[in-house]
Amino acid sequence: MPERRNLAYEAAVMHYVQGETMESIARRLGVSRSTVSRLVKTARDEGYVQISLHPPKELADTLGMRISRYFGIRTHVVPVPLGANEARRLTSVATMAGLVISDLVQPNTVIAVAWGNTVSAVSDHLVPKSASGSVVVQLNGAANKNSTGIPYAGEIMEAFGRAYGAAVVHFPVPAFFDYADTREVLWRERSISSVREVQNSADIAVFGVGALDSKIPSQVYSGGYLTHNELASLADEGVVGDICTVLLRADGSWADLELNRRASGPTPEALRAIKRRICVVSGTEKAVPLLAALRARVATDLIIDEDTASRLEEMIS
């Protein structure tokens, strides 16, 4: 309906450019306030409105800038109100991540996305925009002995695809293979190698950090992807968490961990071939595995809540 799209654009101009209130716009257009709210939402969903955040110069020496200088990355620290619960903290971080990611996505962009609780929240807060010719590709497998993983991971990938009008490429393999040899054989299958070629061509990667020792366990450790014996052995081997199902020790090492030979996700070395690598973190219990990930140099961009950023800074001071 061209008339409604035009009206949505007009309402968005009044609201975002002219600074008018919903009530004022409703009077001028002769509609209800709720209709104006829906029109403005339509304008954002259709990509007529794109939002970018630019911090003032006086914040140049903030916590985020100090972390950026230490690790050589771009850091967005998200303020969190005092006493905010974990759900609100995650929503705030996911909202910022949605803005940053959407600002980076352009036509013909390949976006590699890892599944997880944090990235799932990010997928709900992407700012829709048209990015014709773009592709969203799943970065690591999600199947386990109890589930194909398709409903969970697939929903995240489809949300990214809808946000940018992008094609979606799924990765129908286990999160962890039972045998390393099986993985090597499957990697040679044309249907799987073609997906891995898309992964290797990615312009942007989006992922969170999994924490092994957390009050709210990360999906990798609570979703049936590892056996009890495997979980018990991880702590003995010094594992503190994972990136894209690849396990990390506190010092950022990963290459000699046996389970990583069976992991479906990209190694830190493979991730580093992607130009922009956006790591999204919410919750102070992620600080230890986050430091491991940063030591492994997996991220170019970090989006993090201020409490976790403060904890991270304490750990490197």
Helices and strands as residue ranges (DSSP letters): H 2-12, I 13-17, H 22-29, H 33-45, G 57-59, H 63-71, E 74-78, H 86-104, E 110-113, H 117-123, E 135-138, H 150-164, E 167-169, H 180-187, H 190-200, E 204-207, E 210-211, H 219-222, H 228-236, E 239-243, E 246-249, G 258-262, H 268-271, E 276-281, G 284-286, H 287-295, E 301-305, H 306-316
